[in-house]
Amino acid sequence: MYTQTPMATGWSRSIQYFLEQNYSSAELYATTWGDAWAVGGNLVDAYNTMRTCSTLLYLRRFLGAVLQYTRAPKIDVIAHSMAVPLMRKVLKGGNLIATDGNCTLGPPMTEFVDTFLGIAGANYGLCVCQLAQTIPAWCNALDGLYPGYTCEDQVICGYPDGECKQKNYSAFLEGLNNDPTREADHIYAMWSDADETLLFRGLTWGKPTSRIPGMNGRWISDRNGHVAMKDLTELRQYEAVVHHSI
C-alpha cells in the first residue's frame, strides 16, 4: 500500500479490514512517497523540488525487500493519488530522465506482482497544470503532471468539445502510458467524478486521468472525494486483490 505522506494514515482502515479477512500483519506493508513531488510532503507547497528518481529507486528497494523477507512468489500493490504513476514506473522498470538526475530501475517486476490497483491517480496529467509547466515543480513537462498545451484542435484541457489523442504531455507520463509492459497480471483502477484534487470530474482532455492502459477493470464513484477514494473503499480494494473483481 503506497501513498503520499499526508494521506498515509488513511491506510489504517484498509489494513484493519484486511486483518479482519484473515490477513496477518506479516502480509501487509505500507510506505509513502514523502516529498517526491512535494516539499515536506505537502503537494500544494511543491514549487521548487522534485525527487522522482530517488523516490523510484527507494521504492524498488522497498518492494525487493518485501519479496525477499516474505518469500512470496507474488505480491499485490495498491497505490493512491500521485503515487499511482510513480509505482507504475517502479513496476515497469527501465530508464528515466528526471529533474533530479537520470536513473536505471532495472527489469520489469511484473512476474512478481499479481494485482496492481491504482486509486485516483493522475496518469495523464492534471488540467490545472496546462498553463504551468515550471511552477509549481510538479507541473513540469519532464517528470511532472503537465497534460500538454493543446490536444489536436482542443485548447482548453478541462472543457474540451470531445476526447482527443493526447500528445506532447509530460515526458514521464507519456513514456509510461506508451510502454506496453504490464504492471501486474491483473490491473484495476478506481476514481471519482467528485474528486476535488483531480478536478474537472477527473478528466484530462476528455478522458479519465486515472485510467490505466491495459487495465482489466475499473470502478467509478459519484460522491467520494480524493482521500475518501482510499479511506472508504477497503472492500473494493480487497475484492480487487483477492477475487480479481472490482
ABEGO torsion letter per residue (X at the ends): XBBBAAAAAAAAAAAAAAAAAGBBAAABBBBBAEAAABBGGBAAABAABBBAAAAAAAAAAAAAAAAAAAGBABBBBBBBEAAAAAAAAAAAEEBBBBAAEBBBAEBBAAAABABBBBBGBBAAEBAAAAABAAOBAAABAAABABAEABBEABABAABBABBBBBBGBBAAAAAAAABABBABABBBBBBBAABAAAEGGGBBGGBBAABBBGBABBBBBAABBAAAAAAAAAAAAAAAAAAGBX
